[in-house]
């Protein structure tokens, strides 16, 4: 991810913000994939 932090406040820890955001995006992807697998399994096993 490329963010221009040159105009940001000096007290802000931008690398930590980027790390936190990247972790949030990764967790969101894992959650969505897990839910798709869960719902697909429920559709298959509960209907058939």
C-alpha positions in Angstrom: 0.0 0.0 0.0 1.4 3.4 -0.9 0.3 6.3 1.2 1.9 9.8 1.1 2.5 10.7 4.8 4.8 13.6 4.1 2.0 16.2 4.9 0.8 14.3 8.0 1.3 15.3 11.6 4.7 14.3 13.1 3.1 12.8 16.2 1.2 10.2 14.2 2.6 6.7 13.9 1.7 6.1 10.2 3.5 2.7 9.9 1.4 1.4 12.8 -1.8 2.7 11.1 -0.9 1.0 7.9 -0.1 -2.3 9.7 -3.4 -2.1 11.6 -5.4 -1.4 8.4 -3.6 -4.3 6.6 -4.5 -6.6 9.4 -8.1 -5.5 9.3 -8.3 -6.1 5.6 -6.8 -9.5 6.0 -9.2 -10.5 8.8 -12.1 -9.2 6.6 -11.1 -11.4 3.7 -10.7 -14.4 5.9 -14.1 -13.8 7.5 -15.9 -13.4 4.1 -14.3 -16.6 2.8 -15.2 -18.5 5.9 -18.8 -17.3 5.7 -19.1 -18.3 2.0 -17.7 -21.8 2.9 -20.1 -22.1 5.9 -23.2 -21.0 3.9 -22.3 -23.3 1.0 -21.9 -26.2 3.3 -25.2 -25.4 5.0 -27.0 -25.1 1.6 -25.6 -28.4 0.5 -26.0 -30.5 3.7 -29.3 -29.1 5.0 -31.1 -29.2 1.6 -29.9 -32.5 0.3 
